[in-house]
Amino acid sequence: MNETLALTKDGNVAGNASDAPAPEEPSQINWNDIWKPLSLIVGGFLIFFFLPMDNARFTGSIVEALALAKWYAQEHVLLCLVPAFFIAGGVAVFVSQGSVMKYLGAGASKILSYGVASVSGSVLAVCSCTVLPLFAGIWKRGAGLGSAIAFLYSGPAINVLAIILTARILGPDIGAARAVGAVLFSVVIGLFMHLMFRKEEEAKAAAAMHLPTPEVERPLWQTTLLFAVMVGLLVSATWGRPEQAGSLWSAVFAVKWMLTGGFALLLGILMVRWMRVKVYKLILAAVAVLVPAVMVPQYPLIAFSVGLIAFSTLLTTTRGETESWFTSSWDFAKQIMPLLLAGVLVAGMLLGRPGAEGLIPSAWISGLVGGNSLWANLFASVVGAFMYFATLTEVPILQGLIGAGMGKGPALALLLAGPALSLPNMLVIRSVLGTKKTIAFVTLVVVMATISGMIFGHYF
C-alpha cells in the first residue's frame, strides 16, 4: 500500500490529510427532552410503588377525595358553575370594555368602582368557586385589579343569607362582626392590591385612555335586564334549604324551581327579541324541559340539565353574537374546570368533607384553634383559606368546632378567610392573575382575618 508522507514543521512524519481522525459529530440527543419526562415517570412509579394501601387513614382520604368530587359535581357544577360560565361569557360578549373601564377600570373613581364591585358581588350569594368565572370575565374586560379583587372577595363573603344564618346559629355578635368584617375586607384588600401593583395599574389606565370608543349594539337597559335575568336564574337555582321552616327564606325555597323556570323563560324571550333566536326553537326547548319536569318532578336536576343542553343548542344554532357567547363561555370552562377538579380532589384528600376526615385528623384542627392566641387565629385563617366551603356550609361546620372548644376569635377568622378562599379557588386565580398577585391576595386575606379574629376574641 502506497502512503503519502510529509514532514511537519517540527520534523515529524505526518500521514495524508485523509488519515486524520474525523471531527466528533454533535450529539443528536436533547437530554432535557429525556430527563424531564423520565423524572416524572420514575417519580410516578415510586409513588405508586410505595402507596400505603394498608393504612386506613390513607385509603379513607382517597375515598373522601372522590366523595367530595362527587358531591361537588352533583351540587355545584350544573347548578352553580355552568350558569356562572354563561354569565361570564355574556360579560365578555355583551358588556363593552369601555363600560367596564368606566365603572371598574384602574382609572375609575375608587368610591364608584369599589362600591359597584362590592355590591354586585354581594347580590350573587355564590361560593368561592362559582365567583371565579365572573371574576375572570370582568378582569379580562379591563377591570382594575383593586375593584376586581373587591368583587372576587365580596361574592362569596358578603352573603346576606350566610350572615343571617351566622347570627342565628353562632350568635349576633359573630354575625355582626362577619358582616362588618366582610364589607371592610373587600374594600381594604382591593385597595392594598391596587397600591402593591400600582405601576401596572397606572400603565393599564394610561393604555385605556387611548382605546377607541366601542360601538354599542344595544342600549344599556337591555344589557342590564339581560344580566339581571341570568343572575336571578343563578340565585334561584342555587337557593339552599333554610334551617328554620316557616320563614321567608323557606317560602322562597318552596317555589325555587318555579322561579328558576320563570327566569329561564324570560331569558328565552329576550333572546328571541334581541338575538334573532327563532320562536319555534324556544318552544321546542321549553317542551324539552317541561317533559322531565312533569314526568319526574322529584328529580329537578334532570329538567335543569335538559334546560342547559337546550340553551346551548339555542346559542350554537343561531348565527351572530350567540355563537360568540357560547365560545366565550366554553373558553372560561376550559380554563377553570380542570383546576377546580384538581383542587377539590386535593382538598378532599387532605381535609375531607364536613363530618368526615381526610389525611389531617379533625382532632388536630379543633385542638389547635382553642383560645385566642396568635397561633390559633393564624391556624384557623390558613385552614379556612385552603378548605372548600359550599355556600352556607361553613356555619354548621363552625358550630361543631365551637362545640369542640374553638374560640370565638378563631371562629371569626375562619369565617372571614374560608368562604372567600379555597385551594381550588387559588389554583384558578393563579391562572388568571399570576403567581405574585395570587400570593399577595391570599396573604392579605389570611393576615387580615387573623388580626380581626384576635381583636374580636379579645373583646368578646
Secondary structure, 3 states (H helix, E strand, C coil): CCCCCEECCCCCEECCHHHCCCCCCCCCCCHHHHHHHHHHHHHHHHHHHCCCCCCHHHHHHHHHHHHHHHHHHHHHHHHHHHHHHHHHHHHHHHCCHHHHHHHHCCCCCHHHHHHHHHHHHHCCCCCCCCHHHHHHHHHHCCCCHHHHHHHHHHHHHCCHHHHHHHHHHHCHHHHHHHHHHHHHHHHHHHHHHHHHCHHHHHHHHHHHHCCCCCCCCCCHHHHHHHHHHHHHHHHHHCCCCCCCCCCHHHHHHHCHHHHHHHHHHHHHHHHHHHCCCCHHHHHHHHHHHHHHHHHCCCCHHHHHHHHHHHHHHHHHCCCCHHHHHHHHHHHHHHHHHHHHHHHHHHHHHHHCCCCCCCCCCHHHHHHHCCCCCHHHHHHHHHHHHHCCCCCCCHHHHHHHHHHCCCCHHHHHHHHHHCCCCCHHHHHHHHHHHCHHHHHHHHHHHHHHHHHHHHHHHHHC
